[in-house]
């Protein structure tokens, strides 16, 4: 008998989200022989050029989509993961008071039965044991992040039901669903204080103060994945998204030696488990029995 690889699916809203949220975790599992698939719900077409060193603006949707396709391919290579597009159009981040409406035809406005159908089809094809995505808030109030949560949760709930989403393949029940927690108060506070103690300027000062003033209470962290060995892979993936990430900016402000010493893991919230597991966890696959198949 041989053991088949365990499979992880990470569902994200835009290309670059996979590199800033849980990237070292996916790189770790991929390097350890797990099958890892990153799903991008949209092409990031309405993203702005956020890297001041990029050198040019890309105002049109199609050219931006083409650039971000290339960036995503390089990011997936840096992480050692597979990648699939769900095929929907970036909604953009509404700005102003009052907020403008989300553009017609964008991901946030696609009927759930349409967007979830595409993800259910992919779940039934890839057959992951574990899925990760955002909590109900989206992590921050971008309409695509919030919709990504809704679509991923629907796919997790329905992919195993033979009566749901007919014509999308054989049912597959995912064992566990996790929410990413990459910018928890505990993390930013620990890094902030360590930066100041080491004599560095911290990028987290305003965050720490604002959260304290608002009395922010984080969602529960149930699972910490030790992954500092894969911070270089994460950083390579971040740099691949050259339109979005300034290599001299926020994501690289913390010295990696300090980060690896103070906060060598990424955090998750176990949202749903269909297997027995004990909390806290140090492995997304805890409690999932290995599959075997004949020679």
Secondary structure, 3 states (H helix, E strand, C coil): CEECCCEEEEEECCCCHHHHCCHHHHHHHHHCCCEEEEEEEECCCCCCCCCCCCCCCCCCHHHHHHHHHHHHHHHHHHHCCEEEEEEECCCCCCCCCCCCCCCCCCHHHCCHHHHHHHHHHHHHHHCCCEEEECCCCCCCCCHHHHHHHHHHHHHHHHCCCCCCCCCCCCCCCCCEEEEECCCCHHHHHHHHHHHHHCCCCCCCHHHHHHHHHHCCCCCCCCEEEECHHHHHHHHHHHHHCCCCCCCCCHHHCCCHHHHHHHCCEEEEEEEEECCCCCCCECCCCCCCCCCEECC
